[in-house]
Every structure is written in C-alpha cells, then in structure tokens.
Amino acid sequence: MATIAAPAEVRRGGLLARPLAPTGVWSWLTTIDHKRIGILYGSSAFLFFLLGGIEALLMRTQLIRPENALLEPGQFNALFTMHGTTMIFLVVMPLSAAFFNYIVPLQIGARDVAFPRLNAFSYWVFLAGAILMHLGFLMRTVPDAGWFSYANLTERAFTPSGSVDFWVVGLQVLGVASMAAGLNFLITIVQLRAPGMSLMRMPLFSWTTLITSILIVLAFPVITVALVELMFDRLFGTNFFNTAAGADPILWQHLFWVFGHPEVYILILPAMGVVSEIIPVFSRKPLFGYPFMVYAVASIAFLSFTVWAHHMFSTGVCRLNEPP
C-alpha cells in the first residue's frame, strides 16, 4: 500500500525530504536569509528616503521666497524634526545594514550571520519602530522640537501633546534593533571568518562593518539612557531635565552628543568602506596602504567618543579664557 506524504513534505527515493520552503509573500515575512534581509533593509531605506525627501521638498518650498504661507511655523518645525530623524535613523542606517547583510557574509566566507533569527528580529523591530515614530502623523501630533530634541523644549510644560512621546518610544525601539544588528555583525566577523582569513586579510568594507558595529554597541546605550530619562520626566514626573526643579537641561545635550558624534561615523564609515572596495576593483589595483587604512578607521572610532563637546560651544560649557 502506498504511503501518502504530508502536504508540506516530498518523498524522494523512499526517503522523507525536508519540508518545502515557504514561497511568495510569506517567504519574505519569515525569511532568515541574510541576502533577503539585506534586500528588506534596502527597500525600507528607499521608501523612507522618499518620505524624507518629500519633507525636505516641503521645507525648501516654504523657504523659496519670503513671507511664504505654505507651512505654518509649527508645521515647518515638525517637518524639520521628522526629516532629520528619518534621514539619520530610517535611511542611512538601514541602508548600511542592507550592505552589511548582503555583502559581509560573502566577503568573509560565512554561510550566514552568526544569529540569523536575531537578524530577522532586528529588521522587524526596526520597521515597527519606524512605523511607531510616524504614527504621530496619523494622530496629528508630530514632534516639533528638532531632531536633536533639546531639553527643556521636550518637557511636558513646553510640549504638552503626545508628539514627543511617539518620538521617544520610536527611537527606543529603533535602538533595540540597532543593538541587535550591531552585536550580530560584531560576532559574525570575529567568529565566522573562513579558515585562513585573518583580520588583516579582511576586505576593508568588512573592517568598517566591524568598527561600525562596535560604535553601535557602545554609543546606543547612551542615547537610550537619555531617552528613558526624558520619558520618565514626561510620563512619571521625574526631574532629570526640569529646570523648575533644579535640574540641568545641559545633561541632555551631553548625553545626546556623546551618542551623536559617534553616530556621525556610524553613518559615514560604511560609505568609506564601500568607496575603498569600488575604487581598487575598477582601477584594477590593490588598495594602497591597507594597514594604515585599517588603523585610521579604528582611530576615527576611538576619537569619536572624545570630542562630543565641540557640538556644545553655544552653551557656554566650552568657554576659554573667561575673565574673572
């Protein structure tokens, strides 16, 4: 009597084969393949790039002539806030993650990233954080305190609506996604290189990915602390940044820029790695000074944590030769 195979299984030569892989949309929703996740990151980055571009066009149209009435001041501030946040956290960072996912395992000879399910988790959490941040548009309560959201503009007394709450929680969720991805690629590059591929034999793009991952792991906890403190001020009445209760809003600026200056290099180092791969390939010449390039990128990462104060000159913190 013939045996009927299960619907999701195929019998080959009397042996029960592995279940058939999902197809269609469901295959993209459940994928843990690093190439597909890279494509998802890249597609999402492109969509948010279009959204951020529309926001920029509206702002530029408002500024095209004096006394233009296209946007009200509050609307302009909201677009300024969301454009900056979108381009940094929802365009450039996921675009880098797209290249990390698609290229790095191929360059180092790994079958996949170290934790494929964590990789998929980081993408879907990123998408959830991006959607959560933009829910303010649907509820007509868009944050308007600037993409840096300096205290005490973000305190409940100055921004009583829930707009900043969407911004804060959305960034916290995006931070979870970034930390998961950063740890994943850090471990992947350190542990899953092909036999014989020492660190100093890696392609430079893999080096920039490694150093960018280290920056993410070290920098994002700082902004997470600042966001948690701001959330507690707004929702639970604490006084981390409330000047009326004797707090110092400069604390927010310190925390933001201790994260924000390394974030500059989180954004630019992957692009440097891309250029350092493309030029040698198409010029058909090896990269000149490879070890010095590696040391330079590592030095940039180290120095990026030591110079945040140059973002704070206007606060008076960095005044020199002050008269007695």
C-alpha positions in Angstrom: 0.0 0.0 0.0 1.4 3.4 -1.0 2.1 5.9 1.8 0.7 9.3 1.5 3.2 12.0 2.2 2.4 15.1 4.3 1.4 18.1 2.2 4.5 20.1 3.1 6.9 17.2 2.5 8.2 15.4 -0.6 9.2 11.8 -0.8 12.3 11.1 -2.8 13.7 7.6 -3.3 11.9 6.3 -0.3 13.3 8.9 2.0 11.3 11.7 3.6 12.7 15.0 2.4 12.9 18.3 4.3 9.7 20.4 4.3 9.2 22.7 1.3 10.3 26.2 1.9 7.7 29.0 2.0 7.0 30.9 -1.2 5.6 34.2 -2.1 5.0 37.0 0.4 5.1 34.6 3.3 8.7 33.6 2.4 9.7 37.3 2.8 7.9 37.7 6.1 9.5 34.6 7.6 12.9 34.7 5.9 16.2 34.4 7.9 18.4 34.5 4.8 20.9 37.3 5.1 20.6 38.3 1.4 16.8 38.7 1.7 17.0 40.6 4.9 19.5 42.9 3.2 17.0 43.5 0.4 14.3 44.2 3.0 16.5 46.8 4.7 17.4 48.4 1.4 13.8 48.6 0.2 12.7 50.1 3.5 15.5 52.6 3.4 14.5 53.7 -0.1 10.8 54.1 1.0 11.8 56.3 3.9 14.2 58.2 1.7 11.3 59.1 -0.5 9.3 60.2 2.6 12.2 62.2 4.0 12.7 63.8 0.5 9.1 64.9 0.4 9.6 66.5 3.8 12.7 68.3 2.6 10.9 69.5 -0.6 8.1 71.0 1.5 10.6 72.8 3.7 12.6 74.1 0.7 9.4 75.2 -1.0 8.4 77.2 2.2 11.9 78.9 2.1 11.8 79.6 -1.6 10.6 83.2 -1.1 10.0 85.5 1.9 6.6 85.6 3.6 5.6 82.2 2.1 2.4 80.8 3.7 2.7 77.2 2.5 3.6 76.0 6.0 2.8 77.3 9.4 5.8 77.7 11.8 4.7 74.6 13.8 4.4 72.5 10.7 7.8 73.6 9.5 9.3 72.7 12.8 7.6 69.3 12.7 8.9 68.6 9.2 12.4 69.7 10.3 12.3 67.3 13.2 10.9 64.3 11.3 13.2 64.9 8.2 16.3 64.8 10.3 15.2 61.8 12.3 14.1 60.0 9.2 17.3 60.5 7.2 19.6 59.5 10.1 17.8 56.6 11.7 15.5 55.3 8.9 17.5 55.9 5.7 21.3 55.9 6.2 21.5 53.4 9.0 19.2 50.8 7.4 20.9 51.4 4.0 24.2 50.5 5.7 22.5 47.4 7.3 21.4 46.4 3.8 25.0 46.3 2.6 26.2 44.6 5.8 23.7 41.8 5.5 24.1 41.2 1.8 27.9 41.6 1.4 29.7 40.8 4.7 28.9 37.1 5.0 30.1 36.7 1.3 33.3 38.6 1.9 34.4 36.7 5.0 33.2 33.3 3.7 30.4 32.7 6.2 27.3 30.8 5.4 25.2 33.4 7.1 25.4 35.8 10.0 26.0 34.4 13.5 22.4 34.6 14.6 20.0 34.5 11.6 16.8 34.8 13.7 18.2 37.7 15.6 19.0 39.3 12.2 15.4 38.9 11.1 14.2 40.2 14.6 16.4 43.3 14.2 14.7 44.2 10.8 11.2 43.7 12.0 11.8 45.7 15.2 13.4 48.4 13.1 10.2 48.5 10.9 8.0 48.6 14.0 10.0 51.5 15.5 9.8 53.4 12.2 6.0 53.0 12.0 5.5 53.9 15.6 7.5 57.1 15.2 5.3 58.1 12.2 2.0 57.3 14.0 2.1 60.9 15.1 1.3 62.0 11.5 -1.9 59.9 11.7 -2.9 61.4 15.1 -1.9 64.9 14.0 0.6 65.2 16.9 4.0 65.4 15.1 7.1 66.2 17.2 8.4 69.7 16.6 11.3 70.1 19.0 14.1 69.4 16.4 15.7 66.1 15.5 18.0 66.7 18.5 15.1 67.5 20.8 17.0 69.6 23.3 15.7 69.8 26.8 13.8 71.6 28.1 11.8 72.1 24.9 10.8 68.5 25.2 9.5 68.7 28.8 5.7 68.3 29.3 5.4 72.0 30.2 6.7 73.1 26.8 5.4 70.3 24.6 2.2 69.1 26.3 1.0 66.9 23.4 2.0 63.3 22.9 4.2 64.1 19.9 7.5 63.8 21.7 6.3 60.6 23.3 6.0 59.0 19.8 9.5 60.2 19.0 11.0 58.9 22.3 9.4 55.5 22.2 10.1 55.1 18.4 13.7 55.8 18.9 13.9 53.4 21.9 12.5 50.6 19.7 14.9 51.5 16.9 17.8 51.4 19.4 16.8 47.8 20.2 17.0 46.9 16.5 20.4 48.6 16.1 21.9 46.9 19.1 20.7 43.5 17.9 22.2 44.1 14.5 25.4 45.5 15.9 26.1 42.6 18.2 25.2 40.2 15.4 27.7 41.5 12.9 30.4 42.0 15.6 30.2 38.3 16.5 29.8 37.2 12.9 33.0 38.9 11.8 35.0 37.9 14.8 33.9 34.2 14.9 32.7 33.1 11.4 35.6 34.1 9.1 36.7 31.4 6.6 39.8 29.4 7.6 42.9 31.4 6.8 41.2 34.8 6.7 42.9 36.7 9.5 41.6 40.1 10.5 44.3 41.9 8.5 43.3 39.9 5.4 39.6 41.0 5.5 38.2 43.3 2.8 38.1 46.9 4.1 34.3 47.0 3.9 34.2 44.2 6.4 36.6 46.2 8.6 34.3 49.2 8.5 31.4 47.0 9.3 33.2 45.6 12.3 34.2 49.0 13.7 30.7 50.5 13.0 29.2 47.6 14.9 31.5 48.4 17.9 30.4 52.0 17.7 26.7 51.0 17.7 27.2 48.7 20.7 29.0 51.4 22.7 27.0 54.5 21.6 23.4 53.5 21.6 23.2 52.7 25.3 24.0 56.4 25.9 21.1 57.7 23.9 18.9 55.0 25.4 19.6 56.3 28.9 18.8 59.9 27.8 15.5 58.7 26.1 14.5 56.8 29.2 15.1 59.8 31.4 13.1 62.0 29.1 10.3 59.5 29.1 10.3 59.4 32.9 10.2 63.2 33.0 7.2 63.4 30.7 5.2 60.4 31.9 6.1 60.0 35.6 7.0 63.5 36.8 10.7 62.9 37.5 13.1 65.8 37.2 16.1 64.8 35.1 15.8 67.9 32.8 13.2 70.0 34.5 14.9 73.4 35.3 12.0 74.4 37.6 13.0 71.6 39.9 16.7 72.5 39.8 17.7 70.1 37.0 20.2 70.9 34.3 19.0 70.6 30.7 22.6 70.6 29.5 22.7 66.9 30.7 20.5 66.0 27.8 23.0 67.7 25.4 25.9 65.8 26.9 24.2 62.5 26.6 22.8 63.2 23.1 26.2 64.3 21.7 28.2 61.5 23.4 26.0 59.4 21.3 25.6 61.8 18.4 29.2 62.3 17.5 30.0 58.5 17.2 26.7 58.4 15.2 28.3 60.6 12.6 30.9 57.9 12.0 28.3 55.1 12.2 26.8 56.8 9.2 30.0 57.6 7.2 32.3 54.7 7.9 30.3 52.1 5.8 30.4 54.6 2.9 34.1 54.9 3.3 34.3 51.1 3.2 32.2 51.0 0.0 34.5 53.5 -1.7 37.5 51.6 -0.6 36.2 48.5 -2.3 34.9 50.1 -5.5 38.0 52.1 -6.5 40.6 49.3 -6.2 38.3 46.9 -8.1 37.5 49.2 -11.0 41.1 50.6 -11.2 42.4 47.0 -11.1 45.0 47.9 -8.5 45.3 46.8 -4.9 44.4 49.3 -2.2 47.4 51.3 -1.3 48.3 51.4 2.4 45.7 48.8 3.6 47.1 48.5 7.1 47.1 52.3 7.6 43.5 52.5 6.3 42.5 50.0 9.0 44.4 51.8 11.7 42.9 55.1 10.6 39.3 53.8 10.7 39.9 52.4 14.2 41.4 55.7 15.3 38.4 57.6 14.0 36.1 55.3 16.0 38.2 55.9 19.2 38.4 59.6 18.8 34.7 60.0 18.0 33.9 59.3 21.7 36.3 62.0 23.0 35.2 65.2 21.1 31.5 65.5 21.6 31.9 68.9 23.4 32.5 70.7 20.1 28.8 70.3 19.5 28.2 72.4 22.6 30.0 75.7 22.0 26.9 77.7 22.1 26.0 76.5 25.6 29.0 78.3 27.3 30.4 75.0 28.6 33.5 75.3 26.4 34.4 79.0 27.0 38.1 79.6 27.2 39.9 82.5 28.9 36.9 83.6 30.7 37.6 86.8 32.6 37.4 86.6 36.4 
